[in-house]
Amino acid sequence: MILKRYILLFALVLGVLCVKAQNDTEITFEVVLSKEKLGINERLRVDFTMNKDGDHFNPPDFEGFRVVMGPSQRTTSSWVNGVRGFSRTFSYTLAPTARGKFTIKQASINIDGKIYKTVAKKVEVTAAVDKPNGQMTLDDIANESLHLVAEVSNTNPYLNEAISVVYKLYVSPSISVSNYRPLDNPKYNNFWSQDIPITARNAQNGTYKGKRYRYVTLKRIVLYPQKSGKLEIEPLSLDVTVDVPTKKRDFFGGIIYSQTNKTVSAGKRTINVKELPSEGKPADFGGAVGNFKFSVTTSKTNLNASESLQAKVEVSGKGNLKLFQLPKPNLPGSLEVYEPEFDEKIRTNLSGMQGKVSNSYTIVPSFKGKYPIPSISFSYFDPKKEQYRTLSSNEIVINVLQGPSNANGSVSPNTQNKKSVVSQGDQFNFIKTKTKLIPIGTNYFFRSTRFYLWLFLPLLLIPIAIFFGRKRDAIASDVAGNKIKRANKLARKYLSASKKALGNKEAFYVALEKGLHNYLKAKLKIETAEFSKDKIASLLQKREVDEDTTAVFIGLLESCEMARYSPLSQVQMQQDYTKASEVISYLDKQL
């Protein structure tokens, strides 16, 4: 007994000493660099290590470097001579972005409520160093095998001339890409832009700098420069997950792949936009650039006064259809003209916008006579021929056949040269000034038969409402009857379900069995737990159901149980359904 006390006391003292030794261990938090001098084509490994677990780890910003991998964590624990050892490491793999001297700044962490920081360390990045091919890292292989390219259709367009930019990701056959995500989508300042959707990103074979690659088209966009001079297209950047083959092989001889992440960028592209030439520019030029057709049409040319017609000004073709104004027709002042209705039917592909735009004017003449719609012109710049072109419409004459006459007998097409209209005696003869009234008779609604019928109809509805209300209350108070009705409805439902499932053996017999059970629940007022073939036979016998009907009903239940495990034809299922309908009919008569 005394020996046990001494052993217990010794263990207690040893535990206290271990805890004290652990608490007295000095807390450390330090940074370890794989090298302090490296080439711009090399990688730097940075480890932040602590000997006690902490919270809220805050790494530095790694100015001058790009994080290739990380942070990855590694934790180890050990017991040596009763003392617990602990180590936790946050690791980063960095790629230099420029040559020079840089500082790995302080990292911080909270351990036991106290903030610990690492010591800043200097790193020098030199020019690229030569490395044997056998020493190439995964990142080196990924750098040589992965390229993001922005293909621009024309780097020297005119103002408002369409250009396309297609972003392609080239991948060497020696590696594979498992995933990618955009890091920075470009903004197309000083451009009118429209994305061309890509329905499927299928890999295709191609070449990049004379080498064989596979490529996939990631993004397509059409741009119309809105400013002359040098304009920049911002780069598209992607974070790509790459599977790189190693020299290791698995048990079956297959190549083992390692995964790494790489950031690729298409780079900035500069577009030199040319100003449209001033020589030969028409006075009515409104900024249209492309190749167009122009027309002015009317829905009709012969009509009467106060009738309307439609005049359509339309431009069709290929160019910046959404970026210029349509010319306006110069209509006579005596024509009433409404605001035009604009319509566009444009589709956009890599070559630019194609289709047509139009303004439709509603015109209503007030006087009879002839109204000429003068020829109007439309000017545009053709970037392929590098010259301006002017298209003119034909003059259209609107002939108003009937209506009040204009005092002057002629119409000036220019609204600024309108003459005052002199009123004549027959000017408004087409407006009727005398009315022909027809008496509506003496059949008034007030004090008529219909009047008294609608007056006393609510009084007649009161006893009808009372009768149906009492009937409804009586039905609601009949709990047993309502329960039977619900069970009958459910039985019909399941029997109907079995009919729909004819041909599907398992579904048919499950529905048939449920229909038979629910029918009995309605008629015999028993619960599902009481269902057994003996119980059912006994209950039906008490209700004086003949033995043949009882035998058929029990036989149907047995068929439902056995049919799930034996093959049956469509004819047999139809026979069982017919038999179930007949037995329910027989039971209804006898119960």
DABEL-V367812 format. One line per field, one symbol per residue. ss: DSSP state (2 for helix, 1 for strand, 0 for the rest). burial: 1 if it has 24 or more other C-alpha atoms within 12 Angstrom, else 0. A space follows every 50 residues. Layout:
ss: ???
burial: ???
//
This chain:
ss: 02222222222222222222222200001111100011100011111111 00001111000000111111111111111100111111111111110001 11110001111001111000111111000000222002222222211111 11000001000111111111110011111111110000001111100000 00011111001111111111111110001111100011111111111110 00001111111111100011111100000000000000111111111100 01100001111111111110000000000000001110001111111110 01111111111111100111111000111111000011111100011111 00001000000000222000000000000000000000000000000022 22222222222222222222222222202222222222222222222222 00002222222222222222222200022200222222222200002222 22222222222220000002222222222222222222220
burial: 00000000000000000000000000111111100011111111111111 11110010110101111110000000000000001011111111111000 01111111100000011100101110000000000011111111111111 11011111111111111111111011100000000101001111010000 00000000000011111111111111100011101111111111100000 00000001111111110010111111000000011111111111111100 10111011111111111111111111111111111010000000001111 11111111111111111111111011111111100101111010011111 00111100001110000000000000000000000000000000000000 00000000000000000000000000000000100011011101110110 01001101111111111111111110000010000110110000100011 11111110110010000000001101101110110010000
//
